[in-house]
Amino acid sequence: MRVLGVDPGLTRCGVGVVEGVVGRPLTMLGVGVVRTPADAELGHRLVAIERGIEEWLDEHRPEFVAVERVFSQHNVRTVMGTAQASAVAMLCASRRGIPVALHTPSEVKAAVTGSGRADKAQVGAMVTRLLRLDAPPKPADAADALALAVCHIWRAPAVNRLQQAHAAAAASRTARVPRTSAVPVRKVPR
């Protein structure tokens, strides 16, 4: 499985591609950051992020895109920029028919470090170890993107099994519910 992880942000949008399967060593195929100038107009920044992500999709041809799920933050301006960059990544992938998965920061931290409360340094250290890198990717946004890809590779099989089980259970419930035929309603004379 080849996954493009995207750690969305307007100034620095982390991207990283990891290939592998559960139970086998993973391989980093690329890591970087799509940068936009903080003083540029919002529309221009979003176009620059789109172009950057499109280049990564063209170059690496991932089977899945894993994006960090935007969650409530105290700084509304920051969360809006993150949400906008996230939407661009989802749009780029969806336009190509590539499935998109969203993972919360705590899911990613727990998958990579074993603790949903791990700090950036711990995530960077584990990404370095898991992908057999010489040093943690810099900046932290790049390491976070790789962590998202690793998280998806490890979680996707279980999530798929859960979705299949839910679908089978729903189909089973539907099959057991007797269908009622429509009975015409007659007016009763008074």
DALINRA-V81688 format. One record per helix or strand of 3 or more residues. SS is the DSSP state (a for helix, b for strand). FROM is the first residue (numbers start at 1). TO is the last residue. If there is no record, write none. Layout:
SS;FROM;TO / SS;FROM;TO
//
This chain:
b;2;7 / b;12;19 / b;27;35 / a;42;60 / b;64;68 / a;76;95 / b;99;103 / a;105;113 / a;120;130 / a;140;176
//
